[in-house]
Amino acid sequence: MVKIHERKFVSADPEKCVGCQICEYACSFTKEKAFNPLKSRIRVVRVNQLANMAVTCRLCEEPACVAACPRDALKQDESGIITLDKDKCNGCGWCIEACDYGAMMLHPETKVVYVCDMCKDKADGPQCVKWCPEEALTVVTSDVLAQKARIGAIKKLFQESRKEKQ
């Protein structure tokens, strides 16, 4: 099993994301052969008029979605990716409610859940990252994401301390 701090997942930088939804179109075309954001494994969430955030699976160490499934339709593989046994899923939505990140979705036609698999069948990785025109999406580990957060917090503290001295 890959350790949680080594698992790679797609992360979005809200300062770069413009809400264009190209990631959603790239994903839906890759997975469903249709340009339909409702069939995408990544979603752009508008926080307010100026802030957007793309949301997808974070490959949790103990995924609540897997634990919540009453039919054992969801499993987590050794790399952290959530897999689905479509024959077991009845679309109850318990996994959708359990996910802290809003990454589980119900397919609009098949009525079974689906989630990002990091485009594991593509040699060049997640297509949402590849096609993001603003480079707002990156593949990171939780350690890298935590380091970015620490750097951001330090910069903010430094700016605040400079304002206080003025």
MDTraj code that builds the backbone (N, CA, C; nanometers):
import mdtraj as md
import numpy as np

residues = "MET VAL LYS ILE HIS GLU ARG LYS PHE VAL SER ALA ASP PRO GLU LYS CYS VAL GLY CYS GLN ILE CYS GLU TYR ALA CYS SER PHE THR LYS GLU LYS ALA PHE ASN PRO LEU LYS SER ARG ILE ARG VAL VAL ARG VAL ASN GLN LEU ALA ASN MET ALA VAL THR CYS ARG LEU CYS GLU GLU PRO ALA CYS VAL ALA ALA CYS PRO ARG ASP ALA LEU LYS GLN ASP GLU SER GLY ILE ILE THR LEU ASP LYS ASP LYS CYS ASN GLY CYS GLY TRP CYS ILE GLU ALA CYS ASP TYR GLY ALA MET MET LEU HIS PRO GLU THR LYS VAL VAL TYR VAL CYS ASP MET CYS LYS ASP LYS ALA ASP GLY PRO GLN CYS VAL LYS TRP CYS PRO GLU GLU ALA LEU THR VAL VAL THR SER ASP VAL LEU ALA GLN LYS ALA ARG ILE GLY ALA ILE LYS LYS LEU PHE GLN GLU SER ARG LYS GLU LYS GLN".split()
xyz = np.array([
    [0.0850, -0.1177, 0.0000],
    [0.0000, 0.0000, 0.0000],
    [0.0897, 0.1242, 0.0000],
    [0.0565, 0.2204, -0.0862],
    [0.1299, 0.3460, -0.0927],
    [0.0928, 0.4294, 0.0294],
    [0.1932, 0.4823, 0.0993],
    [0.1681, 0.5631, 0.2183],
    [0.0923, 0.6889, 0.1793],
    [0.0054, 0.7361, 0.2693],
    [-0.0813, 0.8509, 0.2401],
    [-0.0016, 0.9734, 0.1961],
    [0.1126, 0.9985, 0.2574],
    [0.1895, 1.1173, 0.2199],
    [0.2563, 1.1019, 0.0839],
    [0.2540, 0.9815, 0.0265],
    [0.3122, 0.9579, -0.1055],
    [0.2065, 0.9500, -0.2157],
    [0.0785, 0.9408, -0.1770],
    [-0.0287, 0.9315, -0.2753],
    [-0.0427, 1.0624, -0.3503],
    [-0.0551, 1.0506, -0.4804],
    [-0.0692, 1.1699, -0.5628],
    [-0.2154, 1.1900, -0.6004],
    [-0.2582, 1.3163, -0.5951],
    [-0.3943, 1.3509, -0.6339],
    [-0.3928, 1.4878, -0.7006],
    [-0.5025, 1.5229, -0.7646],
    [-0.5137, 1.6507, -0.8340],
    [-0.5541, 1.7579, -0.7331],
    [-0.4805, 1.8654, -0.7338],
    [-0.5085, 1.9782, -0.6456],
    [-0.5250, 2.1040, -0.7301],
    [-0.6134, 2.1920, -0.6844],
    [-0.6399, 2.3161, -0.7578],
    [-0.5909, 2.4365, -0.6798],
    [-0.5367, 2.5328, -0.7512],
    [-0.4959, 2.6595, -0.6916],
    [-0.6075, 2.7599, -0.7199],
    [-0.6849, 2.7981, -0.6172],
    [-0.7977, 2.8885, -0.6402],
    [-0.7562, 3.0266, -0.6894],
    [-0.6304, 3.0629, -0.6694],
    [-0.5831, 3.1928, -0.7181],
    [-0.5598, 3.1904, -0.8689],
    [-0.5431, 3.0717, -0.9260],
    [-0.5216, 3.0597, -1.0696],
    [-0.6469, 3.0170, -1.1449],
    [-0.7377, 2.9459, -1.0777],
    [-0.8566, 2.8927, -1.1436],
    [-0.9508, 3.0061, -1.1826],
    [-0.9878, 3.0119, -1.3111],
    [-1.0781, 3.1155, -1.3607],
    [-1.2196, 3.0621, -1.3835],
    [-1.2418, 2.9355, -1.3531],
    [-1.3755, 2.8782, -1.3674],
    [-1.4156, 2.8452, -1.5094],
    [-1.3194, 2.8253, -1.5962],
    [-1.3485, 2.8006, -1.7384],
    [-1.4117, 2.6645, -1.7650],
    [-1.3962, 2.5707, -1.6758],
    [-1.4518, 2.4360, -1.6833],
    [-1.3869, 2.3475, -1.7896],
    [-1.2750, 2.3896, -1.8441],
    [-1.2071, 2.3052, -1.9432],
    [-1.1667, 2.1725, -1.8801],
    [-1.1329, 2.1742, -1.7518],
    [-1.0990, 2.0487, -1.6833],
    [-1.2171, 1.9524, -1.6861],
    [-1.3368, 2.0044, -1.6654],
    [-1.4564, 1.9204, -1.6680],
    [-1.4795, 1.8614, -1.8067],
    [-1.4603, 1.9424, -1.9097],
    [-1.4791, 1.8941, -2.0473],
    [-1.3724, 1.7915, -2.0847],
    [-1.2479, 1.8173, -2.0455],
    [-1.1392, 1.7223, -2.0749],
    [-1.1662, 1.5891, -2.0071],
    [-1.2117, 1.5936, -1.8827],
    [-1.2410, 1.4714, -1.8077],
    [-1.3580, 1.3959, -1.8694],
    [-1.4680, 1.4652, -1.8945],
    [-1.5863, 1.3961, -1.9473],
    [-1.5585, 1.3369, -2.0848],
    [-1.4791, 1.4052, -2.1665],
    [-1.4475, 1.3488, -2.2973],
    [-1.3572, 1.2263, -2.2827],
    [-1.2591, 1.2347, -2.1937],
    [-1.1677, 1.1228, -2.1704],
    [-1.2419, 1.0001, -2.1184],
    [-1.3324, 1.0200, -2.0242],
    [-1.3997, 0.9073, -1.9587],
    [-1.5292, 0.8638, -2.0267],
    [-1.6002, 0.9581, -2.0881],
    [-1.7331, 0.9283, -2.1409],
    [-1.7465, 0.9520, -2.2914],
    [-1.6419, 1.0049, -2.3538],
    [-1.6456, 1.0418, -2.4962],
    [-1.7582, 1.1404, -2.5268],
    [-1.7835, 1.2297, -2.4301],
    [-1.8851, 1.3336, -2.4455],
    [-1.8381, 1.4591, -2.3737],
    [-1.8585, 1.5730, -2.4343],
    [-1.8267, 1.6994, -2.3694],
    [-1.9466, 1.7377, -2.2823],
    [-1.9500, 1.6830, -2.1608],
    [-2.0633, 1.7025, -2.0716],
    [-2.0112, 1.7125, -1.9281],
    [-2.0090, 1.8335, -1.8708],
    [-1.9571, 1.8511, -1.7358],
    [-2.0290, 1.7665, -1.6305],
    [-2.1526, 1.7290, -1.6547],
    [-2.2258, 1.6457, -1.5589],
    [-2.1691, 1.5040, -1.5511],
    [-2.0836, 1.4679, -1.6477],
    [-2.0228, 1.3354, -1.6490],
    [-1.8738, 1.3410, -1.6151],
    [-1.8311, 1.4530, -1.5625],
    [-1.6906, 1.4740, -1.5279],
    [-1.6602, 1.4239, -1.3875],
    [-1.5362, 1.3807, -1.3653],
    [-1.4922, 1.3361, -1.2337],
    [-1.4276, 1.4487, -1.1544],
    [-1.4249, 1.5679, -1.2122],
    [-1.3763, 1.6880, -1.1447],
    [-1.4843, 1.7939, -1.1616],
    [-1.5040, 1.8748, -1.0601],
    [-1.6073, 1.9780, -1.0672],
    [-1.5498, 2.1128, -1.0298],
    [-1.5901, 2.2142, -1.1041],
    [-1.5527, 2.3509, -1.0708],
    [-1.6620, 2.4060, -0.9806],
    [-1.6212, 2.4524, -0.8643],
    [-1.7146, 2.5086, -0.7670],
    [-1.6873, 2.6583, -0.7601],
    [-1.7911, 2.7360, -0.7748],
    [-1.7773, 2.8803, -0.7637],
    [-1.8048, 2.9196, -0.6191],
    [-1.7025, 2.9700, -0.5527],
    [-1.7149, 3.0100, -0.4128],
    [-1.7858, 3.1447, -0.4044],
    [-1.7487, 3.2355, -0.4921],
    [-1.8165, 3.3646, -0.5073],
    [-1.7895, 3.4108, -0.6505],
    [-1.8184, 3.5355, -0.6814],
    [-1.8035, 3.5812, -0.8202],
    [-1.6601, 3.5750, -0.8711],
    [-1.5638, 3.5828, -0.7803],
    [-1.4246, 3.5871, -0.8227],
    [-1.3440, 3.4631, -0.7869],
    [-1.3963, 3.3782, -0.7010],
    [-1.3186, 3.2622, -0.6556],
    [-1.3798, 3.1319, -0.7062],
    [-1.2957, 3.0513, -0.7701],
    [-1.3349, 2.9208, -0.8217],
    [-1.2401, 2.8165, -0.7667],
    [-1.2886, 2.6958, -0.7578],
    [-1.2062, 2.5870, -0.7073],
    [-1.2492, 2.4589, -0.7757],
    [-1.1544, 2.3865, -0.8314],
    [-1.1843, 2.2569, -0.8907],
    [-1.1708, 2.1513, -0.7815],
    [-1.2681, 2.0622, -0.7738],
    [-1.2735, 1.9623, -0.6674],
    [-1.2740, 1.8223, -0.7269],
    [-1.1894, 1.7359, -0.6712],
    [-1.1856, 1.5962, -0.7121],
    [-1.1374, 1.5111, -0.5952],
    [-1.1270, 1.3820, -0.6160],
    [-1.0919, 1.2878, -0.5088],
    [-0.9534, 1.3176, -0.4503],
    [-0.9442, 1.3126, -0.3158],
    [-0.8183, 1.3385, -0.2462],
    [-0.7479, 1.2109, -0.2005],
    [-0.8013, 1.0951, -0.2360],
    [-0.7396, 0.9666, -0.2020],
    [-0.7128, 0.9555, -0.0518],
    [-0.8160, 0.9755, 0.0256],
    [-0.8061, 0.9720, 0.1723],
    [-0.7437, 0.8418, 0.2225],
    [-0.6761, 0.8515, 0.3359],
    [-0.6149, 0.7330, 0.3953],
    [-0.7216, 0.6332, 0.4406],
    [-0.8269, 0.6827, 0.5013],
    [-0.9401, 0.5990, 0.5408],
    [-1.0648, 0.6612, 0.4793],
    [-1.0921, 0.6308, 0.3526],
    [-1.2002, 0.6996, 0.2801],
    [-1.3388, 0.6728, 0.3384],
    [-1.4058, 0.7808, 0.3737],
    [-1.5406, 0.7714, 0.4292],
    [-1.6380, 0.7155, 0.3264],
    [-1.6135, 0.7419, 0.1993],
    [-1.7030, 0.6917, 0.0945],
    [-1.7055, 0.5391, 0.0930],
    [-1.5889, 0.4784, 0.1065],
    [-1.5794, 0.3318, 0.1068],
    [-1.6489, 0.2756, 0.2302],
    [-1.6247, 0.3372, 0.3455],
    [-1.6862, 0.2908, 0.4708],
    [-1.8378, 0.3051, 0.4683],
    [-1.8884, 0.4073, 0.3997],
    [-2.0320, 0.4343, 0.3990],
    [-2.1120, 0.3431, 0.3067],
    [-2.0459, 0.2797, 0.2120],
    [-2.1179, 0.1992, 0.1126],
    [-2.1758, 0.0722, 0.1772],
    [-2.3086, 0.0604, 0.1799],
    [-2.3702, -0.0559, 0.2437],
    [-2.3619, -0.1838, 0.1595],
    [-2.3210, -0.1714, 0.0347],
    [-2.3170, -0.2871, -0.0551],
    [-2.1743, -0.3296, -0.0910],
    [-2.0756, -0.2679, -0.0261],
    [-1.9341, -0.2970, -0.0553],
    [-1.9006, -0.2821, -0.2027],
    [-1.9594, -0.1801, -0.2651],
    [-1.9347, -0.1548, -0.4070],
    [-1.8058, -0.0764, -0.4293],
    [-1.7590, -0.0099, -0.3247],
    [-1.6379, 0.0709, -0.3351],
    [-1.5222, 0.0045, -0.2625],
    [-1.4055, 0.0127, -0.3239],
    [-1.2819, -0.0366, -0.2634],
    [-1.1745, 0.0664, -0.2920],
    [-1.0680, 0.0611, -0.2129],
    [-0.9530, 0.1478, -0.2381],
    [-0.8358, 0.0586, -0.2745],
    [-0.7738, 0.0846, -0.3909],
    [-0.6609, 0.0015, -0.4316],
    [-0.5321, 0.0456, -0.3625],
    [-0.4234, -0.0233, -0.3893],
    [-0.2968, 0.0023, -0.3209],
    [-0.2409, 0.1416, -0.3453],
    [-0.2815, 0.2067, -0.4548],
    [-0.2344, 0.3424, -0.4821],
    [-0.3255, 0.4487, -0.4208],
    [-0.4368, 0.4054, -0.3613],
    [-0.5296, 0.4996, -0.2995],
    [-0.6519, 0.5296, -0.3839],
    [-0.6508, 0.4873, -0.5089],
    [-0.7621, 0.5169, -0.5997],
    [-0.8851, 0.4354, -0.5595],
    [-0.9993, 0.5022, -0.5601],
    [-1.1264, 0.4386, -0.5269],
    [-1.1794, 0.3693, -0.6526],
    [-1.2111, 0.2415, -0.6392],
    [-1.2656, 0.1657, -0.7516],
    [-1.4091, 0.1256, -0.7192],
    [-1.4879, 0.1056, -0.8240],
    [-1.6288, 0.0757, -0.8090],
    [-1.6644, -0.0549, -0.8775],
    [-1.7405, -0.1366, -0.8084],
    [-1.8019, -0.2548, -0.8689],
    [-1.9425, -0.2101, -0.9089],
    [-1.9606, -0.1784, -1.0359],
    [-2.0876, -0.1237, -1.0843],
    [-2.2051, -0.2175, -1.0606],
    [-2.1791, -0.3465, -1.0587],
    [-2.2869, -0.4430, -1.0368],
    [-2.3406, -0.4378, -0.8946],
    [-2.2589, -0.3919, -0.8001],
    [-2.3024, -0.3848, -0.6602],
    [-2.3667, -0.2506, -0.6258],
    [-2.3339, -0.1467, -0.6989],
    [-2.3836, -0.0118, -0.6677],
    [-2.5304, 0.0022, -0.7089],
    [-2.6120, 0.0511, -0.6152],
    [-2.7521, 0.0768, -0.6477],
    [-2.7840, 0.2265, -0.6472],
    [-2.6808, 0.3103, -0.6383],
    [-2.7000, 0.4542, -0.6441],
    [-2.7624, 0.5149, -0.5200],
    [-2.7473, 0.4502, -0.4055],
    [-2.8104, 0.4987, -0.2814],
    [-2.7586, 0.6365, -0.2388],
    [-2.6334, 0.6686, -0.2733],
    [-2.5775, 0.7998, -0.2435],
    [-2.5124, 0.8157, -0.1074],
    [-2.5030, 0.7089, -0.0306],
    [-2.4405, 0.7208, 0.1009],
    [-2.2956, 0.7661, 0.0886],
    [-2.2265, 0.7167, -0.0115],
    [-2.0862, 0.7553, -0.0321],
    [-2.0750, 0.9029, -0.0690],
    [-2.1723, 0.9520, -0.1434],
    [-2.1728, 1.0925, -0.1838],
    [-2.1836, 1.1806, -0.0591],
    [-2.2743, 1.1456, 0.0306],
    [-2.2912, 1.2215, 0.1547],
    [-2.1694, 1.2104, 0.2459],
    [-2.1029, 1.0955, 0.2431],
    [-1.9899, 1.0719, 0.3331],
    [-1.8629, 1.1447, 0.2912],
    [-1.8470, 1.1740, 0.1639],
    [-1.7237, 1.2349, 0.1138],
    [-1.7113, 1.3802, 0.1594],
    [-1.6033, 1.4093, 0.2320],
    [-1.5788, 1.5450, 0.2822],
    [-1.5418, 1.6438, 0.1721],
    [-1.5036, 1.5943, 0.0551],
    [-1.4547, 1.6808, -0.0519],
    [-1.5519, 1.6965, -0.1679],
    [-1.6661, 1.6308, -0.1627],
    [-1.7627, 1.6412, -0.2720],
    [-1.7148, 1.5752, -0.3991],
    [-1.6307, 1.4727, -0.3849],
    [-1.5692, 1.4103, -0.5020],
    [-1.6520, 1.2970, -0.5621],
    [-1.7431, 1.2398, -0.4849],
    [-1.8266, 1.1303, -0.5350],
    [-1.9471, 1.1893, -0.6066],
    [-1.9781, 1.1344, -0.7235],
    [-2.0910, 1.1855, -0.8005],
    [-2.1769, 1.0709, -0.8517],
    [-2.3021, 1.1005, -0.8790],
    [-2.3946, 1.0026, -0.9337],
    [-2.4054, 1.0272, -1.0834],
    [-2.3787, 0.9236, -1.1612],
    [-2.3831, 0.9369, -1.3064],
    [-2.5263, 0.9707, -1.3487],
    [-2.5442, 1.0725, -1.4333],
    [-2.6794, 1.1161, -1.4689],
    [-2.7607, 1.0124, -1.5479],
    [-2.6940, 0.9190, -1.6131],
    [-2.7656, 0.8187, -1.6927],
    [-2.7685, 0.6812, -1.6275],
    [-2.6524, 0.6344, -1.5823],
    [-2.6454, 0.4982, -1.5275],
    [-2.6928, 0.4904, -1.3830],
    [-2.6968, 0.6055, -1.3135],
    [-2.7390, 0.6141, -1.1735],
    [-2.6515, 0.5315, -1.0796],
    [-2.5234, 0.5141, -1.1140],
    [-2.4242, 0.4573, -1.0229],
    [-2.3205, 0.5659, -0.9974],
    [-2.2498, 0.5536, -0.8859],
    [-2.1534, 0.6567, -0.8510],
    [-2.0270, 0.6445, -0.9368],
    [-1.9546, 0.7522, -0.9425],
    [-1.8256, 0.7524, -1.0098],
    [-1.7366, 0.8560, -0.9430],
    [-1.6057, 0.8358, -0.9612],
    [-1.5084, 0.9203, -0.8933],
    [-1.3793, 0.9213, -0.9765],
    [-1.2966, 1.0189, -0.9550],
    [-1.1693, 1.0315, -1.0272],
    [-1.0807, 0.9098, -1.0043],
    [-1.0219, 0.8606, -1.1124],
    [-0.9245, 0.7514, -1.1014],
    [-0.7863, 0.7965, -1.1482],
    [-0.7652, 0.9288, -1.1477],
    [-0.6368, 0.9890, -1.1873],
    [-0.5981, 0.9528, -1.3305],
    [-0.6973, 0.9204, -1.4132],
    [-0.6722, 0.8806, -1.5528],
    [-0.5635, 0.7736, -1.5576],
    [-0.5791, 0.6733, -1.4723],
    [-0.4765, 0.5690, -1.4604],
    [-0.4522, 0.4943, -1.5905],
    [-0.5440, 0.5050, -1.6850],
    [-0.5260, 0.4401, -1.8141],
    [-0.4554, 0.5303, -1.9157],
    [-0.4171, 0.6497, -1.8752],
    [-0.3486, 0.7446, -1.9640],
    [-0.2026, 0.7599, -1.9219],
    [-0.1128, 0.7381, -2.0149],
    [0.0307, 0.7478, -1.9860],
    [0.0718, 0.8891, -1.9450],
    [-0.0004, 0.9896, -1.9961],
    [0.0359, 1.1281, -1.9643],
    [-0.0434, 1.1842, -1.8459],
    [-0.1070, 1.0966, -1.7668],
    [-0.1701, 1.1366, -1.6418],
    [-0.3060, 1.2009, -1.6570],
    [-0.3515, 1.2659, -1.5490],
    [-0.4842, 1.3269, -1.5488],
    [-0.5008, 1.4306, -1.6603],
    [-0.6035, 1.4106, -1.7388],
    [-0.6274, 1.4985, -1.8527],
    [-0.6734, 1.6376, -1.8100],
    [-0.7371, 1.6475, -1.6935],
    [-0.7774, 1.7793, -1.6442],
    [-0.6547, 1.8678, -1.6217],
    [-0.5490, 1.8080, -1.5681],
    [-0.4242, 1.8817, -1.5431],
    [-0.3595, 1.9193, -1.6767],
    [-0.3557, 1.8252, -1.7669],
    [-0.2929, 1.8462, -1.8978],
    [-0.3570, 1.9628, -1.9740],
    [-0.4890, 1.9731, -1.9677],
    [-0.5600, 2.0706, -2.0493],
    [-0.5946, 2.2006, -1.9782],
    [-0.5640, 2.2155, -1.8513],
    [-0.5957, 2.3391, -1.7790],
    [-0.5141, 2.4554, -1.8377],
    [-0.5801, 2.5536, -1.8991],
    [-0.5062, 2.6629, -1.9648],
    [-0.4372, 2.7573, -1.8672],
    [-0.4821, 2.7603, -1.7428],
    [-0.4243, 2.8509, -1.6434],
    [-0.3216, 2.7824, -1.5539],
    [-0.2978, 2.6523, -1.5782],
    [-0.2079, 2.5718, -1.4941],
    [-0.2479, 2.5811, -1.3473],
    [-0.3800, 2.5813, -1.3236],
    [-0.4329, 2.5876, -1.1877],
    [-0.4362, 2.4498, -1.1226],
    [-0.4261, 2.3454, -1.2031],
    [-0.4309, 2.2088, -1.1508],
    [-0.2925, 2.1462, -1.1544],
    [-0.2596, 2.0774, -1.0470],
    [-0.1331, 2.0054, -1.0404],
    [-0.1564, 1.8721, -0.9715],
    [-0.0661, 1.7794, -0.9961],
    [-0.0684, 1.6518, -0.9254],
    [0.0308, 1.6646, -0.8112],
    [-0.0200, 1.6474, -0.6886],
    [0.0624, 1.6673, -0.5698],
    [0.0431, 1.5524, -0.4710],
    [0.1273, 1.5513, -0.3696],
    [0.1080, 1.4633, -0.2542],
    [0.0598, 1.5513, -0.1397],
    [0.0080, 1.4905, -0.0343],
    [-0.0390, 1.5694, 0.0800],
    [0.0767, 1.6448, 0.1449],
    [0.1982, 1.5880, 0.1411],
    [0.3152, 1.6573, 0.1968],
    [0.3448, 1.7859, 0.1204],
    [0.3395, 1.7796, -0.0109],
    [0.3663, 1.8974, -0.0939],
    [0.2585, 2.0028, -0.0707],
    [0.1335, 1.9591, -0.0638],
    [0.0233, 2.0520, -0.0404],
    [0.0373, 2.1200, 0.0954],
    [0.0757, 2.0440, 0.1968],
    [0.0956, 2.1007, 0.3305],
    [0.2093, 2.2029, 0.3291],
    [0.3165, 2.1736, 0.2567],
    [0.4287, 2.2667, 0.2471],
    [0.3864, 2.3962, 0.1783],
    [0.3065, 2.3861, 0.0716],
    [0.2562, 2.5057, 0.0037],
    [0.1708, 2.5891, 0.0992],
    [0.0885, 2.5213, 0.1807],
    [0.0036, 2.5926, 0.2766],
    [0.0888, 2.6649, 0.3804],
    [0.1946, 2.5989, 0.4272],
    [0.2835, 2.6625, 0.5258],
    [0.3513, 2.7849, 0.4656],
    [0.3984, 2.7735, 0.3442],
    [0.4640, 2.8865, 0.2783],
    [0.3657, 3.0020, 0.2621],
    [0.2426, 2.9704, 0.2218],
    [0.1393, 3.0730, 0.2072],
    [0.1090, 3.1423, 0.3392],
    [0.1003, 3.0643, 0.4457],
    [0.0729, 3.1206, 0.5784],
    [0.1869, 3.2106, 0.6240],
    [0.3096, 3.1696, 0.5998],
    [0.4268, 3.2502, 0.6386],
    [0.4288, 3.3812, 0.5609],
    [0.4003, 3.3752, 0.4319],
    [0.3957, 3.4981, 0.3514],
    [0.2895, 3.5935, 0.4039],
    [0.1725, 3.5383, 0.4384],
    [0.0648, 3.6209, 0.4906],
    [0.1042, 3.6853, 0.6239],
    [0.1660, 3.6076, 0.7129],
    [0.2115, 3.6619, 0.8412],
    [0.3159, 3.7714, 0.8214],
    [0.4063, 3.7498, 0.7265],
    [0.5098, 3.8484, 0.6968],
    [0.4460, 3.9786, 0.6471],
    [0.3485, 3.9681, 0.5575],
    [0.2809, 4.0875, 0.5055],
    [0.2061, 4.1607, 0.6161],
    [0.1408, 4.0849, 0.7047],
    [0.0669, 4.1464, 0.8158],
    [0.1628, 4.2181, 0.9106],
    [0.2776, 4.1570, 0.9379],
    [0.3732, 4.2200, 1.0299],
    [0.4305, 4.3489, 0.9680],
    [0.4481, 4.3499, 0.8383],
    [0.4973, 4.4715, 0.7717],
    [0.3947, 4.5829, 0.7802],
    [0.2642, 4.5480, 0.7689],
    [0.1571, 4.6494, 0.7765],
    [0.1518, 4.7083, 0.9166],
    [0.1710, 4.6248, 1.0183],
    [0.1658, 4.6703, 1.1573],
    [0.2788, 4.7678, 1.1880],
    [0.3941, 4.7527, 1.1239],
    [0.5078, 4.8414, 1.1492],
    [0.4943, 4.9752, 1.0809],
    [0.4063, 4.9824, 0.9822],
    [0.3918, 5.1081, 0.9058],
    [0.3054, 5.2079, 0.9742],
])
top = md.Topology()
chain = top.add_chain()
for i, resn in enumerate(residues, 1):
    res = top.add_residue(resn, chain, resSeq=i)
    for name in ("N", "CA", "C"):
        top.add_atom(name, md.element.get_by_symbol(name[0]), res)
traj = md.Trajectory(xyz[None], top)
